Amino acid sequence: MKTLLNKFFGVSGGHQVITRVEAERLQLDTQWQDPDLPQKQLEIVKRELAQIKANHKFPAHMQALIDQMKLLALTKPTVLEIGCSSGYYNEILQLAGVDMQYTGCDYSSAFIDLAKQFYPSLPFDVCDATALPYQDQQFDIAISGCCILHILDYPKAIQETARVSKRYAVFSRTPVIHLAPTTYTKKMGYGVPMIEIIFNETELLRFFHAAGLRVIDIITFGKGPHLPGSKESTFSKTYLCEKV
Ligand SMILES: C[S@@+](CC[C@H](N)C(=O)[O-])C[C@H]1O[C@@H](n2cnc3c(N)ncnc32)[C@H](O)[C@@H]1O
């Protein structure tokens, strides 16, 4: 059944608008811990990495993060990626010529097992984005790696990202909408039902501000998902913030 749904929706699709109460009841923010997910994602990541190596060209969502890391022009910064999956962004950034000391963390032990297998010399931790086991200001840059959209307590995840960062925080691949309020959707991701939060951008920027972050760069790299029943477009953006 999961395979059939995966074939039908691809990696991500079938968005349905739901209430926050419904999302909480279904515990949709725990779904990335499904032990079958890492292998499914891995197949796609392997293909993407092979294409990048062959064409020397990165997909737009990766290029956004690369551009912002290069904009900072720091010498070998310490970088934490929160929601790192199997740690492949470490390889992508290295391929793009971003030199850094990388640490990855994710709340899925299956993803972290894979990360340790692929990148045995790098540090990886299993932990929740809302309760990071790191010291205040431990990393020059904290990258929230496309994960707040999957976390019901996203204000806490934003605060934690800001807390462990000494200088900069990046919120990569974040779906936003401009007029409608923050909207909770249920979608199929890699064949399992999961939450995707589409943030009202003004609300999101106020949470960044409340966490002590000032936005210094925004890259809009895509449109979608289209929300059923709405005429308004959603956009995918990567936000670079500085600690104030
Ligand atoms: C869409 S993937 C992003 C992977 C990679 N960072 C990227 O940008 O392509 C989201 C990742 O966030 C992780 N995640 C979701 N909720 C989390 C939480 N509460 N704490 C830590 N990681 C979480 C998932 O396990 C998954 O690996």
The ligand as an SDF file (V2000), in Angstrom:
LIG
                    3D

 27 29  0  0  0  0  0  0  0  0999 V2000
   12.6770   17.1180    4.3920 C   0  0  0  0  0  0  0  0  0  0  0  0
   13.9140   16.2890    5.3420 S   0  0  0  0  0  0  0  0  0  0  0  0
   15.2700   17.3930    5.1280 C   0  0  0  0  0  0  0  0  0  0  0  0
   16.5720   16.7090    4.8760 C   0  0  0  0  0  0  0  0  0  0  0  0
   17.7140   17.6870    4.5330 C   0  0  0  0  0  0  0  0  0  0  0  0
   18.0470   18.5050    5.6720 N   0  0  0  0  0  0  0  0  0  0  0  0
   17.3310   18.5590    3.3470 C   0  0  0  0  0  0  0  0  0  0  0  0
   17.2790   19.7820    3.4960 O   0  0  0  0  0  0  0  0  0  0  0  0
   17.1030   18.0170    2.2550 O   0  0  0  0  0  0  0  0  0  0  0  0
   13.3900   16.6850    6.9940 C   0  0  0  0  0  0  0  0  0  0  0  0
   14.2580   16.0420    8.0600 C   0  0  0  0  0  0  0  0  0  0  0  0
   13.8970   16.6030    9.3230 O   0  0  0  0  0  0  0  0  0  0  0  0
   13.8390   15.5690   10.2860 C   0  0  0  0  0  0  0  0  0  0  0  0
   12.9420   15.9860   11.3750 N   0  0  0  0  0  0  0  0  0  0  0  0
   11.5910   16.1510   11.3320 C   0  0  0  0  0  0  0  0  0  0  0  0
   11.1320   16.5360   12.5380 N   0  0  0  0  0  0  0  0  0  0  0  0
   12.2070   16.6350   13.3560 C   0  0  0  0  0  0  0  0  0  0  0  0
   12.3900   16.9920   14.7180 C   0  0  0  0  0  0  0  0  0  0  0  0
   11.3530   17.2990   15.5020 N   0  0  0  0  0  0  0  0  0  0  0  0
   13.6390   17.0010   15.2230 N   0  0  0  0  0  0  0  0  0  0  0  0
   14.7120   16.6530   14.4460 C   0  0  0  0  0  0  0  0  0  0  0  0
   14.6160   16.2990   13.1570 N   0  0  0  0  0  0  0  0  0  0  0  0
   13.3720   16.2950   12.6190 C   0  0  0  0  0  0  0  0  0  0  0  0
   13.3430   14.3520    9.5170 C   0  0  0  0  0  0  0  0  0  0  0  0
   13.6580   13.1350   10.1550 O   0  0  0  0  0  0  0  0  0  0  0  0
   14.0410   14.5390    8.1820 C   0  0  0  0  0  0  0  0  0  0  0  0
   15.2790   13.8810    8.1630 O   0  0  0  0  0  0  0  0  0  0  0  0
  1  2  1  0
  2  3  1  0
  2 10  1  0
  3  4  1  0
  4  5  1  0
  5  6  1  0
  5  7  1  0
  7  8  2  0
  7  9  1  0
 10 11  1  0
 11 12  1  0
 11 26  1  0
 12 13  1  0
 13 14  1  0
 13 24  1  0
 14 15  1  0
 14 23  1  0
 15 16  2  0
 16 17  1  0
 17 18  1  0
 17 23  2  0
 18 19  1  0
 18 20  2  0
 20 21  1  0
 21 22  2  0
 22 23  1  0
 24 25  1  0
 24 26  1  0
 26 27  1  0
M  CHG  2   2   1   9  -1
M  END
$$$$
